[in-house]
């Protein structure tokens, strides 16, 4: 998924999947992310940064 | 390569298939196990096995998290779901897994408030929206999904949400692999190692496989070229007399995994002395429960659960499928009494289950062969 918006206060990113659907994703396990980053997501948690 | 289409390039697939054909010894039979249900799904969906020589056999391992949940745990979940005031939440696949007296979906039809969620965070949101109800999350999965559950429990603790608990069914990948390797009827020439689990645990925990059992393992991604490449790498190890852990999925998997995920799991979970796996029986230190520090968020402590072990239906051969002893189509009820619409066994429910993957994709190729 790619990061499209950030909620730094809650540690959550809004991410878009390949089909464009948007999901709230916990990003605590991959450190700070930026808009445009690609992340591997499982059960709404980013496990790895791909970019 | 960067985009998914590139990992599905048919021309590159044919090149790898040619290399695999050149790498096999005529007259030798190779048996490789893909550990992860995601691999099984991709193999059938993309027809990867059709590109392999006849003497390279893929058998399917116990890596589908839904498939390994025993019936007794489903019964325990249903018992909690039927408690007054409970909202019971779980992933969609879990809803249709049969227990001894029906599935969670059937319990929902009978009146229990059971809701499908996409993630534990969704379950936590439901708890916040329903402060006068007890919300239980039925957590399943290997180390891939366990960090998500752990983070959610930490978040519940930090936000002071007291009406949220977790029924933990998380399992770990190494103990069942060791159990399979110890099995006298199992002879494997190599493993296609689990990609997404390894994102969390890394490739290092699999070093015991070559060291103690003399079997190579290549951690692989989930696209068809990833799987073909991993098979090519295993064959190269065998041809060169090497036996080691290799990481084909290095674009995602660090050799030592994700340290933050491992840290949060260590804080929130601890190993159970033993845990029952469907088809594999009880395996020591293979399941996770909430640690003492999070005991107040443990649904099994807040609610009474039957905890009764239930034997699988006699007709169901999921156990043999999960151990790679038989192929899905060799099960007596495959495609007749057991279908994705009316599953008897767990392997026919999840899209990562070997039987469902084969039923949805592979059987057509086999039917062509038979004709």
Contacts between the chains, C-beta under 8 A, distances in Angstrom:
chain1	res1	chain2	res2	distance
A	18	B	4	7.5
A	23	B	118	7.3
A	24	B	121	6.6
A	26	B	121	6.4
A	26	B	148	6.9
A	26	B	151	5.3
A	26	B	152	7.9
A	28	B	151	5.9
A	28	B	260	7.0
A	28	B	264	7.7
A	29	B	147	5.9
A	29	B	151	7.2
A	29	B	258	5.8
A	29	B	260	4.7
A	29	B	261	4.8
A	29	B	264	7.2
A	30	B	258	7.7
A	30	B	260	7.7
A	31	B	260	7.7
A	40	B	196	7.5
A	40	B	199	6.4
A	40	B	252	5.8
A	42	B	144	5.0
A	42	B	145	5.7
A	42	B	148	6.4
A	42	B	196	6.4
A	43	B	91	7.8
A	43	B	118	7.6
A	43	B	119	4.6
A	43	B	120	6.6
A	43	B	141	7.2
A	43	B	144	7.9
A	43	B	145	4.6
A	43	B	148	3.9
A	43	B	149	7.7
A	44	B	118	6.3
A	44	B	119	3.2
A	44	B	120	7.5
A	44	B	121	5.0
A	44	B	122	7.3
A	44	B	148	6.3
A	45	B	119	7.3
A	45	B	147	5.9
A	45	B	148	3.8
A	45	B	151	6.0
A	47	B	144	7.2
A	47	B	147	6.9
A	47	B	196	7.3
A	47	B	199	4.8
A	47	B	200	6.2
A	47	B	258	6.1
A	47	B	261	6.5
A	48	B	199	5.0
A	48	B	252	5.2
A	48	B	253	7.7
A	48	B	254	8.0
A	48	B	258	6.7
A	50	B	251	7.3
A	50	B	252	6.7
